[in-house]
């Protein structure tokens, strides 16, 4: 049976359990150094894995600390990031979990005795839950010390970005290669950039993922850095001359992880939106043409 507890109560419970644990998994959009210091003070022998969001804006604002991640990696903790992450989840020995609103931060855990009013619920995980958590790690990118070096150098070389908006992203060339992708309909554009539907949910979705409403340069940056485009690039690398629309539709249908799975017609609609976004904002990364009366997409020779 699950029950609600306050964030600071949760943290004390988690720390006590961590002392005897064999494995710990932390999923938190934000990570700060005091929280990491508290965890490392425990000197637990547990194997630890952590996922954070790690957007450039998070680092610039102090919501996530590069030095905190360095400390974790130095002690053998494997750290990952997923830039659409919003969940807060703490797992002990793959069986007991705490889910709620507490980020792995000073305020989220009330480490200094003050902070946010957070709520967490404790629950027991079943096999389906464990599989979902495993897929979350598998579909995230691992953070290495060399990657953090590049990120810190980028910030040092671009000191003027400190006061900019909170949707800043790392340059595409800085991002590590993602080894696997778990695709959802939510990863695709929901709108047609040439004939936008006035729907609040659609607009909010595409604004969050692709910065709709911002400049063309910003939309292009977000699009090319999105999960679905990165996945598409990897798929196209495995072809000699690109993929025709129907071929790619079949691949998407086999890869999509939504449950229940969408109809093929829905997939084709989202795929068509993606093509339109690529035409409008993809720059010279892709070529979309129509040989033999069927639309084809391929990587440009310059990409």
C-alpha positions in Angstrom: 0.0 0.0 0.0 1.3 3.4 -0.9 1.2 6.4 1.4 2.0 10.1 1.3 4.9 11.6 3.2 6.5 15.0 3.2 9.8 15.5 1.2 12.0 15.9 4.3 10.5 12.8 5.9 11.1 10.9 2.6 14.8 12.0 2.5 15.4 10.6 6.0 13.7 7.4 5.2 15.7 7.1 1.9 19.0 7.7 3.6 18.4 5.0 6.2 17.4 2.5 3.5 20.4 3.5 1.4 22.8 2.4 4.1 21.7 -1.2 3.6 20.9 -1.1 -0.1 22.6 -2.9 -2.9 21.4 -0.5 -5.6 20.0 3.0 -5.7 18.4 4.8 -8.7 17.6 8.5 -8.7 15.6 10.2 -11.4 15.4 14.0 -10.9 15.3 16.9 -13.3 17.7 18.9 -11.2 20.7 17.9 -9.1 22.7 20.2 -6.8 25.9 19.8 -4.9 24.6 19.8 -1.3 22.2 16.9 -2.1 25.1 15.0 -3.7 27.3 15.7 -0.6 24.5 14.4 1.6 24.3 11.2 -0.4 28.1 10.6 -0.5 28.3 11.2 3.3 26.4 7.9 3.7 29.3 6.0 2.2 26.8 3.4 1.0 28.1 0.4 -0.8 25.1 0.5 -3.1 25.5 0.7 -6.9 24.1 4.1 -7.8 22.7 5.4 -11.1 21.2 8.9 -11.6 19.4 10.6 -14.4 18.9 14.4 -14.6 17.6 16.7 -17.3 20.9 18.6 -17.8 19.7 21.4 -20.2 22.1 24.3 -20.7 19.5 26.5 -19.0 19.5 24.3 -15.9 23.3 24.7 -15.5 23.3 28.4 -16.2 20.5 29.0 -13.6 22.2 26.7 -11.0 19.3 24.2 -11.0 21.8 21.5 -11.9 25.5 21.6 -10.8 28.3 20.3 -13.0 30.6 20.0 -10.0 27.9 17.8 -8.3 27.9 15.5 -11.3 31.7 15.4 -11.3 31.7 14.3 -7.6 29.2 11.5 -8.5 31.2 10.2 -11.4 34.4 10.3 -9.4 32.9 7.9 -6.8 31.7 5.5 -9.5 28.2 6.6 -9.9 26.9 6.4 -13.5 25.1 9.6 -14.5 22.8 10.0 -17.4 20.6 12.8 -18.9 17.4 13.1 -20.8 16.5 16.6 -21.8 12.7 16.1 -21.6 12.8 14.7 -18.1 10.4 16.1 -15.5 9.9 13.0 -13.2 11.2 12.6 -9.6 11.8 9.0 -8.6 14.0 7.3 -6.1 14.4 3.5 -6.2 15.9 1.2 -3.6 17.0 -2.3 -4.6 14.6 -2.2 -7.6 11.7 -3.0 -5.3 10.8 0.0 -3.2 10.2 3.4 -4.8 9.4 7.0 -3.8 7.6 9.1 -6.4 6.5 12.7 -6.1 7.7 16.2 -6.4 11.1 16.3 -4.6 14.0 17.0 -6.9 17.5 15.9 -5.8 18.3 19.4 -4.6 18.7 21.4 -1.4 15.2 22.9 -1.6 13.6 19.7 -2.8 14.9 17.7 0.2 15.0 20.5 2.8 18.6 19.6 3.5 19.3 23.0 5.1 16.1 22.8 7.2 14.1 24.9 4.8 12.9 24.6 1.3 9.9 23.6 -0.8 6.9 21.9 0.6 7.1 18.6 -1.3 5.1 15.4 -1.2 6.2 11.9 -2.0 4.5 8.5 -2.1 6.1 5.2 -1.3 5.2 2.2 -3.4 6.3 -1.4 -4.2 7.5 -2.0 -7.8 6.4 -4.8 -9.9 8.2 -6.2 -13.0 6.5 -3.9 -15.4 7.6 -0.9 -13.3 11.2 -2.2 -13.2 11.2 -2.7 -17.0 10.0 0.9 -17.5 12.7 2.3 -15.3 15.4 0.2 -17.1 14.2 1.5 -20.4 14.4 5.1 -19.1 18.1 4.6 -18.3 18.8 2.7 -21.6 17.3 5.5 -23.6 19.2 8.3 -21.9 22.7 9.5 -22.7 25.5 8.9 -20.3 27.4 11.8 -18.8 31.2 11.5 -18.8 33.9 13.7 -17.5 35.0 14.6 -21.0 31.5 15.6 -21.9 31.4 17.8 -18.8 34.7 19.3 -19.8 33.2 20.3 -23.1 30.2 21.8 -21.5 32.2 23.9 -19.1 34.4 25.2 -21.9 31.3 26.1 -23.9 29.9 28.1 -21.0 33.3 29.8 -20.4 33.5 30.8 -24.1 29.9 32.1 -24.2 29.6 34.1 -21.0 27.0 36.4 -22.6 24.3 33.6 -22.4 23.9 33.9 -18.7 20.9 36.3 -18.8 19.1 34.6 -21.7 15.8 32.7 -21.7 15.3 29.4 -19.8 15.1 27.2 -23.0 18.8 27.3 -23.8 20.2 24.0 -25.2 23.7 22.7 -25.8 24.9 22.9 -29.4 24.1 19.7 -31.3 27.8 18.9 -31.8 28.3 18.8 -28.0 25.7 16.1 -27.5 26.9 12.5 -27.0 25.6 9.9 -29.3 22.5 8.3 -28.0 22.9 4.5 -28.2 19.2 3.6 -28.2 15.9 5.4 -28.6 12.5 4.8 -27.2 10.1 6.7 -29.4 6.6 8.0 -28.4 4.1 10.0 -30.3 4.9 12.8 -27.9 8.4 13.0 -29.5 6.9 14.1 -32.8 5.6 17.6 -33.8 1.9 17.7 -33.3 1.3 20.6 -35.7 1.8 21.7 -39.3 4.3 24.6 -39.2 2.7 26.1 -42.3 -1.0 25.9 -41.1 -0.9 25.9 -37.4 -4.0 24.6 -35.5 -5.2 26.9 -32.7 -5.2 24.2 -30.0 -3.8 24.9 -26.6 -2.5 21.4 -26.0 -0.9 21.2 -29.5 0.7 24.6 -29.1 2.0 23.9 -25.6 3.5 20.6 -26.8 5.3 22.0 -29.8 6.4 25.1 -27.9 8.0 22.9 -25.2 9.7 20.5 -27.7 10.5 22.8 -30.6 10.2 26.4 -29.4 7.2 27.2 -31.6 6.6 31.0 -31.4 10.3 31.7 -31.1 12.7 32.7 -33.9 13.3 30.4 -36.9 16.9 29.9 -35.6 15.7 28.8 -32.2 13.1 26.4 -33.7 15.8 24.9 -36.0 18.1 24.4 -33.0 15.5 22.7 -31.0 14.3 20.5 -33.9 17.8 19.3 -34.8 18.5 18.6 -31.2 15.3 16.7 -30.6 15.1 13.0 -29.8 13.0 12.2 -32.9 15.4 13.9 -35.3 18.4 12.3 -33.7 16.7 8.9 -34.1 15.9 9.7 -37.7 19.5 10.6 -38.4 20.6 7.2 -37.0 18.0 5.4 -39.1 19.1 7.2 -42.3 22.8 6.4 -41.7 21.9 2.8 -42.1 20.6 3.3 -45.6 22.3 3.8 -48.9 19.8 6.2 -50.5 17.4 7.3 -47.8 13.9 5.9 -46.9 10.6 6.3 -48.7 7.6 7.5 -46.7 6.0 4.1 -46.4 9.3 2.4 -45.4 9.8 4.9 -42.6 6.2 4.6 -41.5 6.7 0.9 -41.0 9.8 1.5 -39.0 8.2 4.1 -36.8 5.2 1.7 -36.2 7.6 -1.0 -35.1 9.6 1.3 -32.8 6.8 3.3 -31.2 6.4 2.6 -27.5 3.0 4.1 -26.8 0.5 1.8 -25.2 -2.0 1.4 -26.7 -0.1 1.7 -30.0 -1.4 4.4 -32.4 -3.1 3.5 -35.7 -0.9 3.6 -38.8 -2.9 6.5 -40.1 -2.0 8.5 -37.0 1.7 7.7 -37.3 1.6 8.9 -40.9 0.1 12.2 -39.8 2.8 12.7 -37.2 5.4 11.7 -39.7 4.1 14.2 -42.2 4.3 16.9 -39.6 7.9 15.9 -39.0 8.7 16.2 -42.7 7.1 19.7 -42.8 9.2 20.8 -39.8 12.3 19.5 -41.4 11.5 21.3 -44.7 10.9 24.5 -42.8 13.6 24.4 -40.1 16.0 21.5 -40.9 18.5 23.6 -42.8 20.7 21.5 -45.1 20.8 18.4 -42.8 18.2 16.5 -44.9 17.0 16.2 -48.4 13.3 15.4 -49.0 12.4 14.7 -52.6 9.8 12.7 -54.6 11.4 10.2 -57.0 9.0 7.6 -58.5 6.0 9.5 -57.2 6.8 8.7 -53.5 8.3 11.0 -50.9 11.8 10.1 -49.8 14.0 11.5 -47.0 17.8 11.1 -46.8 20.7 12.8 -45.2 22.4 15.5 -47.3 25.9 14.8 -48.4 27.2 17.7 -46.2 25.7 16.2 -43.0 
